[in-house]
Amino acid sequence: MTREEIVLNYLREHNIPFTCYNHPEGKTIEEAKRWWKADGSVHCKNLFFRNHKGNKHYLVCFHCDHDLDIHDLEQRLKASLVSGGLPSCGKLSFASPGRMMRYLGLEPGSVSPFGLINDTENHVHLFLDINLKQAAALSFHPNDCRGTVVVAQADFERYLAGVGNTYEYISLY
């Protein structure tokens, strides 16, 4: 079964409505923008980080038209984790392709919150920009950069509750 089929089957099995369309490979936002449909969804950028010790991993999702300064992001994530009673993330760096495969079952260019399906130990903590809560629908790769899944905000929340990873909405910019 392909990574996309795993995502689509998971969504169907959990009665989470979605639409999906396929397109040529788009490993970066700039490449993918050529293929995205004007479907009313907020297309998301997804970055996978590790802490300085390499024992904590974080997936960060935000609007595709924004960029983040990693030092500012570190400060925002630290503050949010500590205020929630969790250990600080310390210094962040991008996780290696090996870590991405180990924790999300994904390769670079295909990172999305749907990778949490593969994180059966719920190791990865998800940060979502607070502005995504206002979107009617969100879109992500179905763990393959040759497709896009569009899901309503409320249904995405149901997905997150189902996979069981910790997550939070914070102001990222």
HUKA-V820474 format. One line per field, one symbol per residue. psi: psi as a letter, one per 20 degrees, with the letter a starting at -180 (. if undefined). burial: + if it has 16 or more other ideal C-beta (glycine too) atoms within 10 Angstrom, else -. Layout:
psi->???
burial->???
//
This chain:
psi->prhghgghgggghjloqrqpqqrrpnhrggghhhiqqmjiropqpppprqrhijiqqpppprphjqqpphhggggggggggghjjqqqibpqrpqrhghggghikrqqijpriihhhimijlhpppppphhhhiphqqqrqljpjkrppppqghhhhhgghhhiqqrqproi.
burial->--++-+++-++----+-+-------+-----+--++----+++++++++++----+++++++++--------++-+++-++-------+--+--+---++--++++--+++++++++++----++++++--+--+-++++++++++++++++--++--++-++-+-+--+-+-
//
